[in-house]
Amino acid sequence: MTSVLVVEDDPAIRASLIEVLTNHHLLVRSSPNGFGALREITRRPPDAIVLDLGLPDLDGADALRMIRGLSQVPVLVATARDDEREIIKLLHAGADDYLVKPFSGGQLVARLIAVLRRCSAPAAFPAAGPAAPAGPVPGADRGAIVVGDLCIEPTARTARLAGGDLSLTRREFDLLEFLARNAGRVVSRQVILAEVWRQPYVDEKTVDVHLSCLRRKMGERASRPRYLHTVRGVGVKLVAPQ
């Protein structure tokens, strides 16, 4: 049975989260603080973590960094902070996804299952739809995807730009790979959510946050794009710079 560690200091919220997740046939453990969560991860590593940021002993962002020092377990952050800069920091620190409070139990379960699906064996969490088709790329080796000076190795899960390695989170890599496989094609945010997040009803702002992270790591800005271009009212496309 899939195990989830809920890290939440508010007893009422913690009880509510445990009830929702248990009703969806997940094995739930909990901790009211950050250091307790770290002990739980060391003793019995869970399959996923739901992490509140407002903890009494540790700031949630610090707890996230400590968790990443122990494990690569998927972490879904539950936060009341909706500032884009704060969310970007969390994603850089190793969060796999986030939910802004208040949220429904249904949204929590959908996001959590999506994260587990992306990080677990396909047999445990089957994909919601077919993966994007990958056509042959001239000059590419061993299945590499090449767009201009951008080279992505899906099997090794590495990405290089102009010969330099890009340090990407799991989700950033998945997003960049999907866009590269569809290079030159405008892809809507709904399609990205369905194919990368495997959940078409996730908040579209999630895509924008991850695109912002990608742009920053690729050395470009939305106002002066090179590879990642936003087509207003339509979607996003990845193209080689002219």
N, C-alpha and C positions, 0 to 999 in steps of 0.2 A: 504494500500500500504506500502511496506517495505521502511523504511527511513534510509538513510545513511548520516552520518556527515563526510564531507571531511575537514581535517585540513591540510592546505597547504598554505605557505606564498607567493609562486611565483604565480602572477596573471595568467600568461599564462598556467602554469601547472594546476592550480586550475580550470580554465575555461575548459580545456581539460578533466579533470577528471569528472567534472560535466556533460559535454556533453555526454561522454561515458556512465556514469551510468544512466543518464536520458533516453538515447536512449534504455536502457535495462529495462525501466519501473520501475525504482527505484525513490523514492522521495528523493531528495538530498538537504541538507543544507550544509553550509560551514562556515569555520572560518579561518582567516589568521594567527592566533596565538593560543598559548596554553591556556591562560586565557579566551579568547573568547570561545574556545571549552568547557572549564569547565563550563562556564555560560550556554552554549547551552544544555549541558548534564543535568544540574540542572533544567533548565526550561522545556525542552521537550526532554526526553531521546530518542535517536535514537535506531534503531535496530542493527546498526553496525557502526563502525568508521574506516575510512581510515586515518591513522596518519603519517604525514611526521615528520622526526626527526630534520630537520634543521630549527627550528622555531626561530623567532626573539626574543621572550621574555622568552622561556623556552627550555631547551634541551628536545628533544622528549622523552628520557628515563624518565626524571623527570615528564613530562606531563603524560606519561603512568602510572607511579606509582600514581599520583594524580587521574587519571581517575579510577584506580582500587580502590581507597579509596571511590569513589562515586558510582561506578556501576560495574557490571559484564558483561556489554555489550561487544560483540565480537569486538576485535580490530585487524585490519590488518595493520601492519606497512609497510610503504613505505620508504625505506632507500637506500642511496648510499653506506652505510657501508657494505662491504661483508666479514669482518673479522669474523671468526667463534666465537671467544670469545665475540665479540660485540653482535652477534645474540643470543648466549646462554644467555647473560645478559638480552636481551629483552624478551626472552621466560620466563626466571625466573621472570621478572618484571610483567608478565601477558599478553604478546602478544599472540594472538591465531594463528597467522601466519605472514609471512613477504614476501615482494617483494623487490628485489634489483633493483634499477634504473640503466639504463632505462628499462622499461617494456612496453609491448603492452597493449592496451585497452582490448583485448580479454583475456589476462592472468589475468589482474586485476579483470574482471568480474567473471572469472572462480574461482579464489581464494576466492573472496568475497562470491559468492554463496555457495561454499564449506563450508566456515566458518559459514554462516547463516544456512545451512542445518544441520550442526553438533550441532548447539546451539538452533535451533528452533524446533517447533512441526513437526513431520514427514509429516503431511498433507500439511504443507506449502512448504516444500522442500523435495519431495520424494527421497528416496535413489537411487543411481545410480545402485545398485546391491544388491543381497541378503547378509545378514550378515553372518559371519563365523559360522558354526554349533558349538553348545556348547554341548558336550557330558557330561554325569554324571561323577563326580570326586569322587572316593572312599574317604570316611571320611569327605566329605565337607557338610556344613550345609547351608540351604536356598539358594542354587544356588552358593555358594562360589566356587572359583577356587583355588585349592591348588597345588603348584609345589614346592616340598622341603619345605623350611621355608617361602616361599612366599604365602600369602593368599590374594586373591582379592575378594571383595564383590561388584559385579556389581550394585546391586540395590542401595546400600548405597554409591557407588562410593568411596570406601576406599580401601587402600592397605597397608598391613603390611608385614614386613620382619623380621623374627626372633623375632616376638612380638612387634617390634617398628613400629610406623606409618610412612609411606612415604608421604611426602608433594609433591604432583604432580600437575602440571597444567592439565587443561582439556584434552589437546592433549596428554600429557605424559601418563595420565591414559588410554585413549582410545588405545594408542599404546601398553602399557603393557598388558592390558586386551586381546587385539587381539592376541598378541604373546603367552600369557598364554593359551588361548583357543586352540592354535595350538602347544602346548608344544611338543618338540622333533622333530618337523617338520621344515625343512628349508623353509622360506618364502622369496620370492624375494621382492625387493624394489618396483617393479611395482605393485605387489599384495597388499603390504602394502598401497601404495598410493591410489589404487582403493578402498580398503576396509575400511581404516581408514580416509584418506583424502577425499575419494569419488571422486577423480580426478586423473586418471591414468597418466596425462601429466604434473603434477607438478614436479618441479626440484627434482631429487632424493637426492640432498644434504639436503633437508628438513628432510628426514628420518634420515640421519646421524647425523644431529644436535640434533634431539630429542633423538636419541639413546645415544649420548654423555651425554645429560642431565640425562637420566635415569641411565646410568652407574654410574655417579657421585653420584646421590642420593642413589643408591643401594650399594655404597662403593666398586665399582670395576672399572677396567680399561680395555680398549680394548686389551692391551698387556697381561693382566692377568685376563681373564674373568671367572666369576663363573656361572652366569645365562645367560647372553646375549653373544652369540657367533656369530661372523661374519664368514661366509663361503665364502672365497674369490671368487669373480666372480659368486656367486650363490645367496646369500642372508643372512638372519639372522635367528637364532633359539634360543628359550628359553628352557633351560633344567635345571633340578635340579643338583646342584653340586654333584660330586661323593665323 
